[in-house]
């Protein structure tokens, strides 16, 4: 039998079993909604019971009522009680789920709003921390558009230099403050181009192209003295180290990638001068390219197909930490080139037999890398995983993950696991990779 609602609702102090067995304790709002439902649902007994004059006029059917059967009125009353109880129970359950969903949504929004109040948002959503030169460059950018809002600063750079300041710069500009909450993977894919490994984080993009600049971290914990690298996703997976700080990266862009004309010459000259004055006035100490590159080169254990190399802990005396793949880079490239014979694009016309043969040739290489990983040479699996990722072949994504996930885990780089998984889940060749874009192209498009 359905329980009645306690008149004290959820504020009832009685906790004994007999009371709880006899009464429900809904919230006041749920109780009021149930009472409203009672008023709105017409009494089935009243609706279905015939009037006395209808009984008199209705012909007698002669069907006897036996003692062993319930009367129609009794059955009707039982059915009505069950119907109303079920309806009220469904309403109560539905309201409870709605209330719970609203509370969860409120909690998530409150956490999001709290993150927006500090730079903790960057670490929480992008899983890395930004170096000091990054924040210093943002101040310089704002000085070029004195008195302008963060959004106006972004628009100024895009209009004057065809350069988009993206990623963490957009947080400083306030774009995320006005945006709806997205899934965690969306933030990790934000401006992540097709060939970007987890070690790379984009901050500059030449508008409507695959040319982009960003910080390179061999470990997600690194946030000081970072190298900046450049890649053109339209041309392939090769990365080039071009600067030791954001200011020099911007100057490199103006010299190498910005299309300078007689009309923009004065603007570029005045901007260069403003940049040097800003650095001098604020006594900003900047790392330069060559010392950083030399220090890192000494720790690189393998070149990899993206040519930036990988860095892992390596003991030169015991030779523990890395061992070479069982095939050379040239042999690996030769195997991967067989994919081209199976079709240069993923348009459904590929030769599946050739694909299967390529994967079969790669399997012993992957097995050897896993054995090396079991023997603490974690860099081997990382190298092969990155190389296969650089091939750009989605047929190899599962093999890539089977190598990168344990390698990053054993190297204590879990942030890179999350980044690689999110990227492979929706790896796009598009140049429109902003989280603020409504439509993103799917893998291979």
N, C-alpha and C positions, 0 to 999 in steps of 0.2 A: 504493500500500500504506500502511495506517495506520502512523503513527510511534509508537514506544514512548515512555514517559515517562522522562525523565532522572532518575536516582536522586537528584540534588541538587535537583530541582524548580526553583522559581523562583530559588533561591540559586546556581545554577550560574554559574561564572565564565567558562566557555568561550563565546566569541562568534564563532568561525570558522564559515564558511558550511556546511562539511561536517557539523559537529556539529549545527547548527541544523536542517539538512535531515533529519537522521536521528532527532532526538529532539524531543519536546514538552517544554515547561517550565511545567507548571501550578503553581498554588499547592499547598502540602501538603494543604490541605483538599480541593481538587478531586481530587488524586491519590488520596487515601484514599476518596473517594466513588466514583471510577471502579473502584477495586479491589473495593470493596464490591459494586458493580454486577456485576462479573465473577463474584463468588461467588454472587450471587442469580440471575443469568440462567443457566438450565441449558444445558449444551452441546447444541446442536442436532444435532451428529453423533451423540452418544450417544442422544438422544431419538428420532431418526428412523431410525438404522441398525437393521435387523432382527437379532434374535438368530440364532445358527447353527441352532438347532432349528426356528425359524420358516422359514428358507430351505429346510430339508429337507422340511418338511411342505407348503410352498407349491407348488401345481401349476405345472409349467413352461409358460410361455406360448408358448415357441418364438420369441420376438422376438429376432433377432440384434443383437449390439452391433457397430456398424461402427467402423472405425478413425477415420473422420472426425468422430465425435461424442465428447464427453466422457462418461465414465461417470457414472452417477447419483451415486455417492459423491463424485466430484470436483466435480460441480456443487453438491452439498449442502455440501461443505466451503467452496467459494468463496462460496456464498450466506450461509453461517453467518458467515464472517469479515466479509463486508460488513455483515450485519445487526448484529453486535456492534459493529463500528466506528462504524456510523451511530448506534446507541443511545448509545455512549459519547460520541460527538461532540455529540449533542443534549443529553446531561446536562451536559457541560462547558460548552456554550454557555449553557444555561439557568442554571447556577450562576454563570457569569460575569456575566450580566445581573442576576441577583438580588443578587450582591455589589455590582455597580456601583450598582444602585438603592438599596441600603442605605447605601452610602457617600455618595451624593448627598443622600439624606434626612438622614443624620447631619450632613453639612456645612451643609445648610439650617437644621436645628434648632440647630446650634451658632451660626450667624450670628444666628438669631432670639433665642437666649438671651443673646447678647452685646448685642444691641440693647436688650433688656429691662433691662439694668443701668444705663441712662442715658436722659435725655430725647431722645437721638438717635432713639429709637423713633418719636417724634412726627413728626420731620422725614422719616424714612425711609418711614413708612406713610401719613401724611397730607399729605406734601410741603410742609409749612409749619412755621414756628417760632412759638412762643407768646410773647406779650408778658409783661412783668414783672407786670402787674396780675393776669394769669391765675393765676400761681403764688402771688401774695399772697392771692388770694381762696380758693384751695384751703387755705392755712394757716388762714384764718378759718373755713372750713367745718369743718375738723378741730377747731378750738377749740370749736365748738358741740357736738361729740360727743367731749369730752375722753377720751382713753384708748381710743377706739374704733378699729377697723380701718378701712381705706379703704372696704371694702364696707359697713360699718356707717354711715359718713358718708353714702354715697350713699342708703342706705335711710332715714336720718333725714330728709334733705331731701325725699325722695319721700313719706314718710308724713306729715310735718308740713306741707309746703307744696305737695304735689302737683307738685313740681318735680324733674325728672330732670337731674342733672349728667352730661352725656354727652360722647362723643368723647374728647378728650385728658384730660378729667377722669377718665374710666374707666381710662386708663393709669396715672395717678397713684394711683388707688385699688387697682390691682393686678389688675384683671379680665383684662387681656390676658396676664398671667403664667400664668394657669391655662387659657387657651383654646388650642385647636389652631391650627396655622398655616393661614391662609386665602390665597386668591388675592389678588394686589395690588389688583384692582378692588374686592374686598369691603371693604377698608379705606377706599377712597375713597368708597364708597357708604354707609358707616356713618353713620346719622342724616342722610342727605342727602335732604331732602324734594323733592317733585315740582317745585316752581318754583325751587329753589335754584340759582343760577348758580355757576360755579366760584369766583367772587370771595367767596362766602359760606361760612362754616364754623360749624356749629351747636355750641353749648356748653350751652344750657338748653332743655329741652322741658317744656311743661305736659303732664302725663301724659294719655295717651289722647286727645290733640287734635293739631291741626295747628299750634298756636301754638308758635313756637320763636324763640330768640334766638341771635345769633352774631356773630362778628367779620367785618368787611368789609375785604377787601384788594383794592386795584386792581392790585397786582402781588404775585405769590407771595413775593417777597423781603421784603415789608413785615412787620415784627413789632413795631414801636413806634408808639405814638400811633394806635391803630386805633379806628375807630368801631364801635359795636355796633348792629346792626339787628334788626328784628323782622318776622316774616311769619306769617300764618295761612294755611297751605296749603289749608285747606278753603274759603277765600274767594277765592283768586286769587294773582296773581304780584306784587302790590305789596309793596315793602319800605319800612320806615320807620326812620330813624335815631333811636335812643332814648337813647343814652348814649355817654360817652367812655371808660368803663372798666367792668370787670365788677361792681364794687360798686354803681355807680349803676344798672346794668342789673338787678341783683337787686332793688334798691329799686323800680325801675319795675315789675318783675313783681309785687311785693307790693302795689303801689298799683293797677295796671291789670288784671292778669290773675289774681291770686290771689283766690279767693272767700272773703272775710273774713266771719266770723260772730262773734256775742258770745262764743263759746267759743274763738275763735282770736285775739281782740283782744289779750289779755295776751301771747300768744306772739309776735305780730308786733311789739308794742311793745318787748319785751325783746330781740328779735333786732335791731331797729333800733339800740337802745342799744349792744348788744354790738358791732355793726358799726362804729359811730362810735368806740367805745373802742379797738377793734382798730386802726383806721386811725391814731388819735392815738398810741397806745402804740408802734406800730411805725414811726411817722413816714413813712407811705406817701404819696408824692406822686402824685396822680391827675390825669389829663387830664379836662377837663370837655367837655360836648357842644358848646356853641356855638362856641368857638374852633376846634375840630377840624372842625366842619361848614362853617364859613366858609372855612377854608383849602382844604378839599376842593372846595367849590362853585366856587371860583375856577378850578379846574383841570378841571371837568367840561365836556366838549365836546358831549354829547348827553344828553337826559333819559332815553330808552329807556322801554319799556312797563312795566318794573318800578319806574320812577320814582326809582331810586337813581342813575341816570346812569352814564356811563362816563368814565374818565380815561385819556388817552393822551398821549404827548409831542406837543406842538403848538407850532409856531413862528408867532406872530402876525404877524410881518413878512412872511414868505414864504407864510403860510397853508398850510404843509405839515404833514400829520399827520392832518387830518380835513377832510372836506367833507360837507355834508348829503346825505341820501338824495334820490333824484329824486322821491320822493313824501313828503307830510307824514305825521305820526303818525296824524292823523285818517283820511287816505286808506288808510293801511296797515291800521288797525283795521277799516275798512269792507270791505276785501278779505278779511281774516281772518274777519270775521263771516259770510261766505258759507259757511264750514264749518258754521256752526250750521244752515243750511238743508239741509245734507247729512246732518244728524243730530248731535245734541248728544253722543252717546256712540259709542264704538267697539264697537258690538254686532253689526256685520255688516250692518246695515240702511242704511248710508250710501249716498248717491247718488254713485257713482264718477265720473259725468260732471261733477258740480259740483266735486268735489275736483280733477279734472284741470284744470278751467277756472280754479280758484283758483291752482293751481301755475303755470299758464301766465301768469296775470297777474303773478305774483311774479318770474317769470324775468327780465324786463328790469331789474327793480330789483336783482336779484342780479348780473346782468351788469355793470350800472353800478358796483356796489359793488366787484366784482372789478377793473374798470378803474381805479377810484380806488386800490385797493390796489397795483396795478402802478405807480402814480404816487406811491407813498409815503404815501398817505392811508389808513393802516391802520385808523384809527378807524371808517371808514365800514362796512367789512365786519364789524367787531366789533359795531357798533350793530345792523345788520340781523340778524346771527346771534343776538344776544341777544334781539331782538324776536321773531324766529320761535320761539326756544326758549320764550319767555314765553307764546306762543300755546298751548303744551301739546299741539299736534297732532303725533302720531307720524309722519304722512305727510310732515312737513317735516324729520324728523330728519336725513336724508341731506343736504338742502340746508343745514341748520344746521351740520353738520360741515364741509361744503365751504367755509363762510365762517369758522367759528371756528378751525379748525385752522391755515390759513395766517395768519390775523390774529394769533393768539397766538404763532405761530412767529416772525413778523416783529417782534412786540413783545417778543420774548425772554421769553415767559411759557410755557415748555414744560410746567410743572406743571399749568397750567390745561387744556392739551390732554389730558393723561392723565385729569384729573378729569372733563372733559366727556365723553370717550369712555366712561369707566366708567359714568357716570350714564345716558347715553343707551342704553347696552347693557341696562340693567335699571332703567328709570325707573318708580318705583312711586308710586301714589296712596295707598298704605297709610300709617297712622300708626305701624306697627310696623316700624321701619327699622334696628333694631340688628343688628350683626354676630353678636350672640349669640342672635338669634332663629333657630330652625331653619328655618322656612318664611317666605319673603318673597313677597309678591304680585308678579305679573308686571306689565308695562306695561299701563296702561289698566284694571287691576282695582281 
